[in-house]
Amino acid sequence: MFKDFDRRLQRDIHRLVNQRMKLSYQLSQGRLNPTPIEVQVVSHNMQRYAVWFGGSMLASTPEFYSVCHTKSQYEEYGPSICRHNPVFGTMT
């Protein structure tokens, strides 16, 4: 879905891990010497289609029709009906 997301996520997590390890070392006044941690983010080859795939899985369940809005509901309530999602709760 996002270009090079796995690479950027791995880079950012690696930075956070290194910062926390450095802070741990400083707070222990050198008594703790943390071992470097390898950070590896793995993404699926089909990650690009994950959102569509998740939506198609939801649509194939029997519960789908109890959590979706119909066209007539949209016409009655207007766009404000989209601010509440039975699956995720209120969207503000």
C-alpha positions in Angstrom: 0.0 0.0 0.0 2.9 2.4 0.8 6.1 2.3 -1.2 9.0 0.8 0.8 6.9 0.8 4.0 8.7 -2.2 5.4 12.1 -0.7 4.8 11.1 2.6 6.4 9.4 0.9 9.4 12.5 -1.3 10.0 14.7 1.8 9.9 12.5 3.7 12.4 12.2 0.8 14.8 15.9 0.2 14.6 16.5 3.8 15.6 14.1 3.6 18.5 15.7 0.4 19.8 19.2 1.9 19.6 18.0 5.0 21.4 16.4 3.0 24.2 19.5 0.8 24.6 21.7 3.9 24.8 19.4 5.4 27.4 19.5 2.1 29.4 23.3 2.2 29.3 23.3 5.8 30.5 20.8 5.3 33.3 22.7 2.3 34.6 25.9 4.4 34.6 27.6 1.8 32.5 26.7 -1.2 34.7 24.5 -2.6 32.0 25.9 -3.1 28.6 23.0 -4.0 26.3 23.6 -6.5 23.5 22.7 -5.1 20.1 19.3 -6.3 18.8 18.6 -7.1 15.2 15.4 -5.5 13.9 13.9 -7.2 10.9 10.5 -6.3 9.5 9.0 -8.8 7.1 6.3 -7.9 4.7 4.2 -10.1 2.6 4.6 -10.1 -1.2 0.9 -9.3 -1.5 1.0 -6.4 1.1 0.0 -4.0 -1.6 -3.4 -5.7 -1.7 -3.9 -6.2 2.1 -6.6 -3.5 2.5 -8.6 -4.9 -0.4 -8.1 -8.5 0.8 -9.3 -7.6 4.4 -12.4 -5.9 3.0 -13.2 -8.9 0.8 -12.9 -11.2 3.8 -15.2 -9.0 5.8 -17.7 -8.9 2.9 -17.7 -12.7 2.7 -18.9 -13.1 6.3 -22.5 -13.4 7.4 -22.0 -10.5 9.8 -21.2 -8.1 6.9 -24.8 -7.1 6.3 -25.3 -6.2 10.0 -22.4 -3.8 9.9 -22.8 -2.1 6.6 -25.0 0.9 5.6 -27.4 0.6 2.8 -28.0 3.2 0.0 -31.4 4.0 1.5 -29.8 4.7 4.9 -27.3 6.9 3.3 -30.0 8.8 1.4 -32.0 9.2 4.6 -29.1 10.3 7.0 -26.6 11.7 4.5 -22.8 11.6 4.8 -23.1 11.8 8.6 -24.0 8.1 8.7 -20.3 7.4 7.7 -19.1 8.9 11.0 -20.2 5.8 12.9 -18.8 2.4 12.0 -20.3 -0.6 13.8 -17.0 -2.5 13.3 -14.7 0.1 14.7 -17.0 2.4 16.7 -17.5 6.2 16.3 -15.3 7.9 13.8 -14.6 11.6 14.6 
